[in-house]
């Protein structure tokens, strides 16, 4: 299965992935009206220290702790993609408590949202990858470590 | 064909079914369900009262879960006894079920101390099941004065659930602080202040001396008038089935890393079990939903002849009240580091070179990084601890660790 991987040596720390993500999931057609002057709640974020930066989003784990821990049965794994049913989520943040990657955060309404690889929004493929100016975010199939 | 019996029909039972089916697609699975409903998300009962959880959407698994997994569910039945020699479970309706492996996932029951005059109280409830929530909903159709005995997780979640429905809510607890099982004195003070600001009234370090109809005479002298009483003093693991069959029990049913009890082919999982807490280094009842899932799944795999061990269980809670989020994990022992931030406070406990526990109040971003440090007993030697305790970030790990986290299939 194709997943998102990052290469911290190529990341510029420009945060464009955050904006592209927020726009891709806004359901709007124009980036300026979707994002301008508003706080954004992207499903990918930049972390780093000193000169190192990199993007963090859901790893779509093969055995996801968030799925097993969700108190509302709202997170499930479908064809390898970890998805959250926002109509079931009660915003308890147990998934945040268990995700070892720090990949989950709530949306503006306090309900969880997460990277679903842009498979269900209008993009059809990860907007963060398409928009990364330096190829630091990659969407490809890698082999499971044995 | 192997015969499996699961006593209980909560989260641990559902996960147990999934564990069995992962190894054995064909064995006969029978689930004994005391409650007359499919497995549901028990912690959602307070959200239901609050109007934030749709009753049609609180099922733990899809409506066709039992059908798809090929399980027979016996609703409204309880297991009365296990005969480990004959390998049978006898049920409340007199039926006797033979098993090759049985999992006791019987949960816990509310513990009600013998209060004087309790029998004179008409409107009294526990807060453990969906039926309890439905009864409380009915009892508070018009605004009522509510007294909750117990300022723990259940009592306070109940208070939040009833907040919009009640005229007043008073919470008393024998402990001198709220959430005494998961918070220290500082944390409890901050949470209590937040709840008081919302209008909840607390009588702490105090308990009911006697009830008389609609009043409670407190030990400290005050008389509290109420319409509706909720008893949330605590819970006890349902250990009787295993204990009566001669199995080892502490506060819960004693289990090893494979969820085996001391009786052959008898497993236990969830709130009734007492397994190893690796942050504590001893067995503890970890009555929390993620643990029920981990344990249930582990039990299922092993029941079906697979091989799985649970070696990283710790206590951990994410709980919120009126928008204030609290996360706690592990054991509060060793050196203490405290960080105050704009949003709240974080407290960390380290010993033997590893993170042992934490208490986060209002500042919970990416807390899973901390939880993983405890569960994995990660040596802090290789972690920029000064950075990570301020900001939960994988930037505090080595480049190699990050390459694994973000460059490999995990």
Interface residues (C-beta under 8 A of the other chain):
Chain A: X3 X5 X6 X7 X8 X47 X48 X49 X52 X54 X56 X59 X61 X62 X65 X68 X69 X71 X72 X73 X87 X88 X90 X91 X92 X93 X94 X95 X96 X97 X98 X99 X100 X101 X102 X104 X105 X110 X142 X143 X144 X145
Chain B: X15 X41 X43 X44 X47 X52 X53 X54 X57 X58 X59 X60 X61 X289 X290 X293 X294 X297 X316 X317 X318 X319 X320 X323 X325 X327 X329 X364 X365 X366 X367 X368 X369 X371 X372 X384 X387 X392 X393 X394 X395 X396 X399 X402 X405 X406 X407 X408 X409 X410
